[in-house]
Amino acid sequence: MKTFRTQALARWQALSPREQRGVSVLGALLGVLFFGSIAIAPAFNTLRDSDNRRAQIGQQQAHMLALQTQAQSLQTRTPLSRDEALRNLQDITTSPQIQLNVQGERVLVQLKAVPAPTLANWLAQARDQAKALPVEAHLTRGNVTVANNASAPTATNSAVVWDGNLVLSLPNRGKAAP
């Protein structure tokens, strides 16, 4: 290490003053470039990632605006009375596999071999149209074998059906005006 240092010092002194200034300026520029790139690298990374972040923020903003619109539409809805909600619930209950029994403030729903898609659709309608919310659920899952088509009687599928009881809560906003 010491020999390298002495050789470098000897070469430095062998240079003319003009060459020494040129090498010094070049060294200073290289140093500024090196340390400048270290200091500026995070800014370049941020600039490079800005398009992705902008797209993510745009998606978040669109989602928030959709939620805001949904909340505003929910605020402008007129609340249902309990009687209106019960009528709506009875109107959407067209399947003989779903029976309603009104018990005070709640509605007991008896299910007998209700296909899963039918139950899911009915629950969505009960929530949207009658503002009914499930309070309790005592369900048993079953399977029913269903033939795919008449031309191939050996091809069968197993469909999920539900048996049991649901307890629904209706809006408690008083009785409807006569």
Phi, psi and omega in degrees: 000320181292324180292322178297320181293317181292324177294318180295319180294322180293319178294321180299315182289338179284341180284150176286160179304325179293317178295321178299318177297317180298315179294320179297315180296318179297317177298318179296318178297316178298319178297316178297316178299314182297306182290330176293320179292326177293320181285330185268343183307315178299325178293320177295320177298318178296318179296319180294322181274356186295326179295317178297315180296321180297319179295318178297317180294323176298318177295317178298319179296317179298319178295317180295321178294322177295318177295322179296316179298318179296317179296320179294322179292326177291326179290329182275350178293144174277133182292146178276144170280167180298319181295318178296318180296319179295318177298315178298319179296319178292325179294324182276350180270087182255345182279134177290348179280350180240116181245137179253137173227116180279126180229090180066239183275355185237165178238124176269126181248122178258129182247134178228105178052051179273123177300144183304315179296324179295316180295317180298317179295316181296317179296321178296317178294321179298320179291316185284315188268328182250357181055032180273134180241135178291134179253319179224152176216126175233090188240149175236130181272136177226169178233141176236134179276128183235132177286141181291310179204167185286331183286336180233081184293346179279342180276116182229155174235157176254120180260142179276131176233158182237137173237152175136203184230146171236144172246122182250147175253130178262162176301141181247072183246028179085185181268153178289152178290139181290000000 
